[in-house]
Amino acid sequence: MKKRALICLALMLFLGLFSPKVLAFGEDSSFQWWNSTYNYRASANISTGSYNRTSLPIEMEVNFTSLLDGGNFDNNSVRVIEYNSSGYIKREAPSQFDQYTSFNKSNNAIGEVVWIMNGTTNASTTRYYYIYFSKEEDGTKEVPTYPTDLNYSWDEEELEVNNSNMEWKIDTNRSSMTSGFYYAKIKNGITIFNAGSSAKTAEYSGYNNGTDTGFNLYGNMTLVYRGPVRLTFQQVGNETVFGSNEQTYQSQIRKNYVFYENNSWVKIDQNLTNTSGSSISRSSDYPYPLTLDSGRILSGGAGYTQPTSWSIDPFSSAFAYSLSGNGGLGIINYMENNTDNFKSSIDIINDALNIKLTASTTISSWIRQAALLFFSESDSLTSFENFRNRTVSPAQKNLGSAEFHYVIVNITTGQAIYNRNETMVLRVNITQDPFNTSS
């Protein structure tokens, strides 16, 4: 089949029916080409750096428009293929492509390609991947399906999520109008916390404008991204006087919960947007922008640990552990935008882990903060400390240039001139076949 296709291509080239484009793509690779129906790929190598990595989620921003030679990107075509260091294919990695809101298949095909670097990879090791993709003009691809243990259910008030490690539950309508995690359990293991149905959720958000404020998030939960590797849910709600549905008409929160396959941590990414039409100020005094009532929810109450170096940003962190030895919770200030006033903290008086604003903050447009919440099976600091070390010193991701699947042929004939109806013999000499397409 491949040889017949090459003969047809040769005839088209000879008759001038097809003009190949000269493309400014990356250097030829010695790595096998996975599938000849995919004309494009780019290397995506991951280096572990100073630490080993276990079941590491890889989130790689890619703008496929910049990698294509025109045309419309086929968003169903993305596949991630792993190789060994010799260039031989090892496996297809379950993956997903999550489009950004600015995505346009013709001129801004941007989003994140997400997959898990499976198993445990030693420090100072490189794993080799290629991201394969196509454009619609080359024939659209089917949506891939992969097995996964990442599942969820939503009943218009409560969200349940589980993966191979954990089970979580979020309620959007608890005491004091709180919304957030109320249940976390190690799968086939301990229950880290289970806040009572008449109590506030274990985790929730609030600010202060002279009065404590919260958010009306009742029944509000939208699945933004769904795939075998990552689930992203979003809540959007107006600011209220804390514990009521009385609106302040000054701000709105957009809060994302991001869950990963085969991991025991969650990303909580929140954006507070000014809706008042003029500048507003916000500070934090229990409740906080991210509040974890650890003393109330952990078995036997909570003890706390925050080494001095952990109180400094970036990546300020703190850990709370069950006084009865029943697990713990760690929190990391992972990212902040439009302010540098967010910080991880321990509130001994209110018995809470938190992300707080360290100073009154003027918000003319918006501020954003993302936290990593780690669920520990042990009350020991060790597992969270290991997780934090790997967050502070992340694996290095390297996206290479695009490569194009091609064959170069030299076509000659037996004669310079042929009469009508005379048989023509074409001699096709393959001069370059870097991906062994003709074999």
N, C-alpha and C positions, 0 to 999 in steps of 0.2 A: 504494500500500500504506500509506504514512504517513497519507494523508488518510482512508482507510477506518478505520484504527486510531483516528484522532482522533474520527471520527463515533461509533464504538462507545464510546469513552471519554466523549464528551459525553452519550450516551444513559444510560450508567451513572451519571454524575453527576446527571443530571436525575431519574432514578428512585430515587436514594438508595442505589444498590447499591455505590457506591465513595466513600470519604471521603478526600480528599487530606490529607496531613500537612503542617503548617507546620514547616519545618526551619530550624534555625539554622546555615545554611551560609554560605560565603563570598560575596563580592559577585559579581554577574554578570560574566562574562569576555567580552571581545571576541574571544577566540581560538576558532577553529572547533572544533565538536565532532566528534571523529574517527569515532565509531561509535555509532549510536543504540541499539544493543543493550547498551551499557554505560551505566549510570545514574549513575555516580560518577566523579569525577576530582579530582586535586589537583595544583597546579602544583609544579614542582621545578626551580627555576632555579639555574644554576651560574655564578658570577662568578669569572673567572680571577685577579683581583687583580694583583699586581706582576709576575707572570711569565707567559710563554706556556705552554701546556700541550699535550702531545702524547699521544694515546691514553690519556687519564686515566681510570682506573677510578673510577666514582662508586659509593660504598657508602652508601646512605641508609636510616637506621633509620625504619621506619614501623609504627605501630600502627593497623591498619585498623579495629579496633573503635571507636576514637575518631573515625573519619571516617564511619562508617556510622550510620544511624538504626535500629539494631537488626538482628536476623537473623544468619545465619551467613555469614561471609566465605568467598568462593570463592577458594581459594588458587591455582587455575589461571587466574584471570581477569586477573592483573596484566599490563599492557602499558605500555611507555614510548614516547611519541610526541614527536618533536621538532618545534618550530615556528620560524619566523623571527620577527623582532621585530614584524612586522605582524599576526601571529596566524594565518598560513597554515601548513598542515601541510607539513613537509619530508620526514619519514621515520618509520618505526617502528624504534626502536633495539633490537637484540638485547639481551635482559635476562633476569634470573632473580630469583625471590623465594626467599630462603633463610630458612626458619622458625627462630626461636629455640627452644631446648628447652622453654621455658615457653609455647609457642604453643598457643592454643585458639581454634578458629574462631568460637566463640560469644561469648567474653568477653575474649580476649587475643590477637588475631590480629596478633602482633608478629614482626618479622623485618627483614631487610635487602633492599631492592630494589637490584640491582646492574646497572650497564651501563657501557659505554665511551663517553666523550665523544670521538668519533672525530676523526681528523685533528689538525692543529695549530691551536690557538685562540690568538689574540694576547692579550697582556696587556690588562687593563682592558676585558675583553669579557664579555658575558653570553650564555649559551646558554639557550634556553627549552625546557622539557620539561613534559609532563603525564603523571602516572601514572594510568592508567585501571584501574578495578576494579569488581567486582560482588559481590553476595551470592547464595547458592545459591537463595534464594527467587525470584530473577529469571531462573532458568535457568542451569545450570552451563555453563562454557566449556571448550573443549578445551585440552589442554596445548599451549603454543606450541612450535614448532620453528624453529630458526635455524641458518644455516651457521656453522661455527666452525673455527678452526685449532687449538683447544685440545684436545689428546687425551692419552690415557694408556694404559698397560698395566701389569698386575701379575701376577707369576708365583708368588705366595706367599712370595717372599723379596726380590725387587727390584721397584722402581717406576720406570717410565720415563714422563716427561712432556715434551711438546713443544708449542710454540705457533708463531706466525709468525716469531718472533725467535730462539728458544732451544731447546736440547735438554738435559734434565737426567736424571740417574740417581741413585737412592737405593738403597743396599744395607742390609738390616737385620741382617746377620750377617757382620761383618768381624773382622779381628784385634782382640784385646783387647775383644771383645764390643761393638765400636762399631757404631753405626747412624747413617746420614746420607748427605748428598751425597758421591758419589765421582767424579762426571763432570759437566762442564758445557761445552757447546759452542755457539758462535754458529752459528745455522743457516746453512749455505752459507759458513761462515767458519772462524775459528780455534777450536781446542780450548783452553779456558782452563785446565782441569786434568782429569786422568784418573788417580786414585790406583790403584796396582797392586793386583791381587786378593789378594795376601798381606799387604797393609798395612792400617792403620786407614783408615776413611773419612776424607774430607777435612774433614768437618764432623761434630761429635758433641757430646754433653752430659755434664757431670760436676760433682760438688760435692765438698766435703770436710767430714767430721765428726770430724777427727783422723786419718782415713784417707781416701784418695781413693775416691770412689764414682762409679758409673755406673748404667746402667739396662738391664734385660733387655727388649729390643724386638725380639727375633728373630721374624721372620715376622709382625710386628704392623703392620698398616696397614689403616685403614678409610676408605672414601670417605664423607665426611660431607655435602658439598654438591657437586653436579654441575650445570653449566650451560654455556652458550656463552661466558660471560664469566669465570667463576671456578671453580676446582677447589679443594676443601679436603679434605686427607687428615689423619687423626688416628692417632697412636700412643699407646698407654697401656702403661706398664711399671713394674714394681716396682724400687726402688733396690737395687743390689747393690754389693759390693766391686768396685772398678774392675778390669775385665779378667776377671771371673769371673761365675758365676751364683749366687754365695752371697748370699742376700738379707740386707739390714739390718733388715727389718721395721719401718722407720721412715718411709718416704715412698714416694710414687708420682708419676711424671711423666705429664702429658698434653701431648703435643707436636703442634701443628698446622702443616702446611705448606700455604701458600695461594699458588696460581699464578693468573696473570691472562693473558688473551688479549692478544697484541700488546705485551707488555712484557718487559723484561730484568731484572726483580727479583722476589724472592719474600719473602713474610712468613713468619717462623717465630715462632709464638706458643706459649709453654710455661707450664704451670701445675704447680708443685711442691706437692703436698698432703701434709700430715702425717697419717700413718696409725698413729702409735705409741700414741695415747691420752694423751700428755702432750707438753709443749713440747719442741721439738728446736732445735738450732742448726746452721746451715750457713755455711760460708765457701767461698772458691774459691781454689784454687792449682793451676795446670795439672794435669789438665784443668779447663776452666771450664764454667759453665752453657751457654755457647755457644762452642765452640772451632772455629777455622778454622786448620788447620795449613798456613798459606800458604807458608812457607818450604820445606816438603816437597813441596807439590803444584804450585806455579807454576814454569813453565819457567825454568831458570837461577837459581832461588832467588827470594827476595822482597826488595824494598825497601819502606819504609813512610813514610806521611805522616799526620801528625795536627797541623794547626795548633792553636795554643793555645786558640782559641775553640771548637774542636771537642771539647776534652776536658771541657767543662762541660755538664751536663745542664740542661734537657731536650735531647734529640737529640744527645747525645755521639756522635761518629763517628770512624772511622779508615779508611784506605785502604792496601791492599797491592798492589804491582804487580810483574809479571814482570821480572826483570833482563835477560831476553833479548828484551823488547819484545812479549811474547805475552799482552797483556791484563792485567786486574787485578780485584780484589774490594774492594767497599766495604761497611761495616757501620754501621748506625744503631741506637742504643738508642731505639726508637720509642715504647715505652710500658712502664710498670711499675705494678703494683698491690700494695698491702699492704706495700710497702717502697719506699724511695728509694735503696737501696744498689747497684742495678745501674748499670753504666757500660761504655761502649765503651773498649777499651784495646788496646795493643800490647805483646806479651811478646817482647822481643828475645832473651832467653836461650833460650826454647823456640820462637822463630821462628813466632809465631802471632798472628793477629787474634783478638779475643775479646770477649764480654760477660761481665764478672766481677762478683762481689760485692765492694764496696770495704771491707766490714767484716763481722765475724761477725754473722749475722742470726738472731734468734729467730723461729721459725715455730710459732705456736700453731694455725693453721688451714691457710693456704696463702699462697704468693706467686706472682706472675705477671709475666712479661716477654715483650715482643714486639720482635723485631728485623727490620729490613729488610736483606736481603742483595742487593747490586747486583753484577751480572756485567758487567764492562766489556770491550769489544772492544779498547780502547786502554790502554796503560800510563800514559797521561796522566791527571792528576787531574781534568781539565776536565769530562768527562761525569758523573763521580760528584758533583763539586761542584755541577753544575747540578741533578742529581737531589736532592741534599741541600737546596739552597736552596728548591726547590719543596715539599719535605717540611716544612721548618721554617715556610714561609709557604704554607699550603695554599689551594686554591681554596675559595670560600665556597659552601655548599649551603643553599638556602632552601626548605623544604617549606611550601607554602601551605595554606589551609583547603580543606575539601572543597567541591566544586560538584556540584549535582544537576541532571540533565537533565530539563527540564520544559517544559510549554506551559500557559499560562493562557488559558481560554476563558470567554466570557460567553454563556449559553444563554437564549434567549427563545422563546416560542410565539405563535401568532396569536391564541389565545383563552385566557381564564382557566380555563374549564371545558369538558371534553369528555365526550360521551356514549360509552357502551360501543360498541366496534367502529368508532368514528369515527376517521378518519385524522388523525394528529397531525403537524404540521410543526414541526420544530425549526430555529431559526435560530442558528447557531453563529458567534460573532464571536471571532476569535483576538485577544486583547488584549495578550498577551506571548508572544513566541516568540524568546527571545534566541539560540538556537542554530540557527534557521532549519529546524526539524524539519518543518514543514508544507509546505515547498517541494518 
